Amino acid sequence: MSALIPPHRQYRTPHITRADIEYHLDRAEVRRLVGDDKIAAVAARVGMTPEEALVYLMHAPRWVLEPEGS
């Protein structure tokens, strides 16, 4: 970092961990399998926000998320 640029103006590259990458890949996989509209419907049915429902679905077994017959 340059001493000429004040600290609050200096850009710092975010530190991305493997856990961050896995979180976003899992999240994308659930959104692909279930669909955004169905996530919102499930969330409304159980009284959660779509974000909370997405986190719960990320931890569900894959067979729960896949449509029958696939």
Stockholm file with secondary structure:
# STOCKHOLM 1.0

chainA/1-70         MSALIPPHRQYRTPHITRADIEYHLDRAEVRRLVGDDKIAAVAARVGMTPEEALVYLMHAPRWVLEPEGS
#=GR chainA/1-70 SS CCSSSCGGGCCCCCCCCHHHHHHHHHHHHHHHHHCHHHHHHHHHHHTCCHHHHHHHHHTSCHHHHSCTTC
#=GC SS_cons        CCSSSCGGGCCCCCCCCHHHHHHHHHHHHHHHHHCHHHHHHHHHHHTCCHHHHHHHHHTSCHHHHSCTTC
//
